[in-house]
Amino acid sequence: MPKTKTVFVCSNCGYESTKWLGKCPGCNEWNTFYEEKLTKSNNSYKSDKTRSAIPRPLKEVVGKDTVRTKTGFEELDRVLRRRAS
């Protein structure tokens, strides 16, 4: 029977812990941890869940046009517009 291990993963930033935490030390968000079972095979632990994200080169990623909402604060609008591009 394969050996199993339990880890708790933050759904916001991916931080892993051996025990459940109320506040994530990685991103400081509350109640974002979920339990994940890992099974040992070939001297390494693998998740029971299959990951659907496949890495792609950035040149293959298509950007989407978005409608920007003005906040009413000119400086904040300028910073947000610059960060998004």
C-alpha positions in Angstrom: 0.0 0.0 0.0 1.5 3.4 -1.0 2.4 5.7 1.8 0.3 8.9 2.0 1.1 12.3 3.3 -1.2 15.3 4.0 -0.3 18.8 3.1 -2.3 22.0 3.3 -2.0 24.4 0.3 -3.0 28.0 0.1 -5.5 28.4 -2.8 -4.3 32.0 -3.2 -0.5 31.8 -3.5 0.3 28.0 -3.3 2.1 28.1 0.0 2.4 24.6 1.5 2.3 23.7 5.2 2.2 20.4 7.1 -0.7 21.7 9.3 -3.7 23.8 8.6 -3.2 27.5 9.3 -5.8 30.2 9.6 -3.7 32.9 8.0 -1.3 32.2 5.1 2.2 33.4 5.9 2.9 33.7 2.2 0.1 36.1 1.1 -1.5 37.0 4.5 -4.9 35.9 3.4 -7.3 34.3 5.8 -8.9 30.8 5.4 -7.4 29.9 2.1 -5.9 26.5 3.0 -7.2 23.3 1.6 -6.1 19.7 2.4 -4.3 17.7 -0.3 -3.3 14.1 0.0 0.1 13.1 -1.5 1.1 9.5 -2.3 4.7 8.3 -2.3 5.9 6.5 -5.4 9.5 6.2 -6.6 10.8 8.0 -3.5 8.8 11.2 -4.2 5.4 12.4 -3.2 2.8 13.1 -5.9 -0.6 14.8 -5.6 -3.7 12.7 -6.1 -5.2 15.7 -8.0 -4.2 16.1 -11.6 -3.0 19.6 -12.6 -4.6 21.0 -15.7 -2.3 24.0 -16.1 0.2 23.4 -18.9 3.1 25.9 -19.2 3.2 27.8 -22.5 5.7 30.3 -23.9 4.6 33.9 -23.4 4.5 34.5 -27.1 1.6 32.0 -27.4 -0.5 33.8 -24.8 -3.2 36.0 -26.2 -4.0 39.2 -24.2 -7.6 40.3 -23.7 -8.8 43.9 -24.0 -10.5 45.0 -20.9 -12.7 47.9 -20.0 -11.1 50.1 -17.4 -13.2 51.7 -14.7 -12.0 55.0 -13.4 -11.7 55.3 -9.6 -11.9 59.1 -9.5 -8.3 59.3 -8.2 -6.1 60.4 -11.1 -2.8 59.1 -9.7 -4.3 55.7 -8.8 -5.8 55.4 -12.3 -2.4 56.2 -13.8 -0.6 53.6 -11.7 -3.2 50.9 -12.4 -3.1 51.7 -16.1 0.7 51.4 -16.2 0.8 48.2 -14.2 -1.6 46.5 -16.4 0.4 47.1 -19.6 
